[in-house]
Each structure stands twice: as structure tokens, then as C-alpha cells.
Amino acid sequence: IQYSNLERLADPMLMYEAGFNWIISGHQSKLSFNYQSRPVFGQNNSGDWVQTLRKGMFVLQWQVSI
């Protein structure tokens, strides 16, 4: 979880991420799967930066050690 209270934003920003790692064959290989949800900001009629929606992202990666 990331919490930020930035001067330019009208409200605090909250980003969260969750996932898991599967270590395979004695640390020779690793499979990771994560989900991240981030806010998207835009300006309202008074010029303040406010959260307009959230965007999600899935990440699947495979790491191999030789």
C-alpha cells in the first residue's frame, strides 16, 4: 500500500498492490503474479486535481536464473 498526501492533489492518494511469488526448483525459477490498483487524477471545474477513476493492472512475470 502506498499513501501519499501531495500538495497538488485535493485528496490523499492511495495505491495498493497484491500478489504472490512461486519459487520453483530450488530458487532456479520464479513465477510472480500481481495486481495493482492506481488512481487517475484530473482537474475539476475549480482547477483542483481530484481522483476521477481507478485503473487496474495485472502483471505476470517469470524469472529464470542460469
N, C-alpha and C positions, 0 to 999 in steps of 0.2 A: 504494500500500500504506500502510495506517495500522497502526502497532504501538503499543499502549498498555498500560502496566503500572500499573493502578489499584489503590489500597488496598482497595477493597471487593470486588474480584474475586480469587478463589483463584488463577487462572492469567492470564497476559497475554492481551490481546485482539488479534486480527489480523483486519483488514478489508481486502479487496482489490477493485479495480475495474479493468476493462479495456474499451477501446472504440476507436472511430475516428470521425474527422470527415471529411466530404467537402465541400469548398468548391466551390460551383457558380457559374458565370457571373461570374467576377472579384470574388469576395467579396460578391456581392449576396445570396447564399443559402447556407445551410449545413445539412447533414443530419448528425446525430450519432446514434450507436448505442453504448450502453454496457451492461455487465453488472456488477453489484455483488453481492458475497457478504459477508453480515454475520452475526456470531454472535448467538445468542439465549441469554440467561442466565436461570437460575432457581436457587432455593435448594435445596440438598440437605438430608438429614436432620439434619446438624450445623449448619445455618444458614449455610453458606458459599455464596457466589454462584459458580456454575460454569456453563460452557457446556453447554447441553442439546442444541442443534442449530444449524444454519445456515439462513439464509433468503437466497434469491437474488432479484434484481430486474433486469429488463430495462428500459432507458429508450431510447425513440426520440423524437427531437425535430427540428423543422425551424424554422430561424430565417431570417427574411426581412428585409432591410434596404431601406428605401424612401428 
